[in-house]
Amino acid sequence: MITLNDYLYSGDTLLRILKKYIRDLRTEAREKHNEIDLVHCNFLIQIQELLEHNDFLTAQSQKIREFYKYMAGEYPFLAFTFKGRIKSLIRAEEKFNGYVVEFIYDYYKEYGEYPSVSQIKERLSCFRDFIAYRIVIAMPRCHLKNGENVREEELRYLYEIANVLPGFLEERGFTAEPARGVQESTSPLLSEEARPYYRDYICNNSEDDYQSLHITFYDNSSRSYMEVQLRTKDMDDVAEIGSANHLSYEKKQESERRRRDAIPHGECIYFDEAYERGMRLLGLDLAALDVNMFGAVNNSLINDGCGLFRGRMILPYEHLSRFQNDIVD
């Protein structure tokens, strides 16, 4: 069985690793008539093309910057940041195999049989976040009027910005993708026009849980999908360094992807291979890897210059709160 781990000790560049992995995986998939591994190859080709032909990201980020300029003019009193990243190869590979494992496991537990190849393919068609942007806002307390609550004001502005975003980007060559009822918003602050496009992880989650608004766009120029997340600073703190931080999220995912008690070995090749690939990735000793532009002392101290493990930052913008007529004596 071909796994990504087999290519991470050669000293190659990230692109060379990807090309070799895709080539060998495709050859094996054709020999074994493994349709899911052919889907896997197509998934990896998307990452390869994104890394090889990324000139469009300059044009894309300029369009995103237009919304940044809009916000700076419309909300000079808010502090906010715009960030963008391309998903890392290891995270993407973990996610692909994790989707296969979770879907087959849950399907088998519910129906007592394995899903068809077409059903697995349908489950794997939902990757839309290779490219993701995040907008984080904060209302400085010094700009609050008497009686105003920080969280309430930030929420009001966050949803107001969310209402404007789809139409703004559609005028610049993007198409908002329907959320198809996933995490449908019940917030009265989200307009009826914008509601079908957002996955709202705020309205039904507590402040200690993960909270964010997610929307997916199709970039008609580059013919690629991208995700935009909108949060307040407090939501971002909870997601990054608080109770819903990514490490906790990863541990939950890891626990779900370690399940195989209900699936007998050897009955479902798609489950067995995805499970093995996932387990091997979870057991990586990052300090032992030899990938160009990547270095690690251990699994916590990492210097990733190629987007292998942490992804690649593509857009840092920061707006500091101000008032146009503020004068400090």
Order of alpha helices (4+ residues) and beta strands (2+ residues): alpha-alpha-alpha-beta-alpha-alpha-beta-alpha-beta-beta-beta-beta-alpha-alpha-alpha-beta-beta-beta
